[in-house]
Amino acid sequence: NNRNDCEFYARLDEVESQLDENDFIRVHQSYIVNVRYIKGMTKEGITMNNGLFVPISQRRYSEAKSKFMKYLNIDE
C-alpha cells in the first residue's frame, strides 16, 4: 500500500453521492473517475493521464461524455 491509499467498505452509490458531480463521473457500475485526470474518452472507455484504461458502460457513455465536455468547456 502506498501512503495515500485508504481502504474502506461502502457501496459505490454511497461514495458517489458524497463526491462533487462536476469533478467525478460514474462511468461504469464499478468505476468513478475524476475528470481532471482524463486524457481521452471513446465509447469503449476512458484513458487516464497515468495510462490506466477504465471501461465505460454503454448506458453511462452519453452522460459521461456530456460531463467531460462541460469540464473542457466544449459545447456539444
C-alpha positions as CSV (number, residue, x, y, z in Angstrom):
1,N,0.0,0.0,0.0
2,N,1.2,3.5,-0.8
3,R,0.9,6.2,1.8
4,N,-2.1,7.8,0.0
5,D,-4.1,4.6,-0.1
6,C,-7.0,4.3,2.3
7,E,-9.2,1.1,2.4
8,F,-12.8,1.2,3.5
9,Y,-16.0,-0.6,2.6
10,A,-19.1,1.2,1.2
11,R,-21.5,0.9,-1.7
12,L,-20.2,2.8,-4.7
13,D,-23.6,4.6,-4.8
14,E,-22.9,6.0,-1.3
15,V,-19.4,7.1,-2.3
16,E,-20.7,8.8,-5.5
17,S,-23.4,10.7,-3.5
18,Q,-20.6,12.3,-1.4
19,L,-18.5,13.4,-4.4
20,D,-18.8,16.7,-6.4
21,E,-20.7,15.8,-9.5
22,N,-18.7,18.4,-11.5
23,D,-15.4,16.7,-10.7
24,F,-16.3,13.0,-10.7
25,I,-18.1,10.8,-13.3
26,R,-19.6,7.4,-12.8
27,V,-18.6,5.6,-16.0
28,H,-19.4,2.0,-15.0
29,Q,-21.1,0.0,-12.3
30,S,-17.7,-0.4,-10.7
31,Y,-15.8,2.8,-11.6
32,I,-15.9,6.5,-10.8
33,V,-13.3,8.8,-12.3
34,N,-12.0,12.3,-11.6
35,V,-12.5,14.4,-14.8
36,R,-9.3,16.3,-14.1
37,Y,-7.2,13.1,-14.8
38,I,-9.0,12.0,-18.0
39,K,-6.6,12.0,-21.0
40,G,-9.2,10.8,-23.6
41,M,-12.6,9.1,-24.0
42,T,-14.1,6.7,-26.5
43,K,-17.3,4.6,-26.4
44,E,-15.1,1.7,-25.2
45,G,-13.6,3.5,-22.3
46,I,-11.5,6.3,-20.7
47,T,-7.7,6.6,-20.8
48,M,-6.4,8.3,-17.7
49,N,-3.4,10.6,-17.5
50,N,-1.4,7.7,-15.9
51,G,-2.2,5.4,-18.8
52,L,-4.8,3.4,-17.0
53,F,-7.8,2.4,-19.2
54,V,-11.2,2.4,-17.5
55,P,-14.1,0.7,-19.3
56,I,-17.2,2.8,-19.8
57,S,-20.7,1.2,-20.0
58,Q,-22.9,2.0,-23.0
59,R,-25.6,3.1,-20.6
60,R,-23.4,5.7,-19.0
61,Y,-21.5,6.9,-22.0
62,S,-23.7,9.8,-23.0
63,E,-23.8,11.4,-19.6
64,A,-20.1,10.8,-19.0
65,K,-19.3,12.4,-22.4
66,S,-21.5,15.4,-21.6
67,K,-19.9,15.9,-18.2
68,F,-16.4,15.6,-19.7
69,M,-17.2,18.1,-22.5
70,K,-18.7,20.5,-19.9
71,Y,-15.4,20.2,-17.9
72,L,-13.4,21.0,-21.0
73,N,-15.8,23.9,-21.8
74,I,-16.7,22.4,-25.2
75,D,-20.3,22.7,-26.5
76,E,-21.7,19.6,-28.0
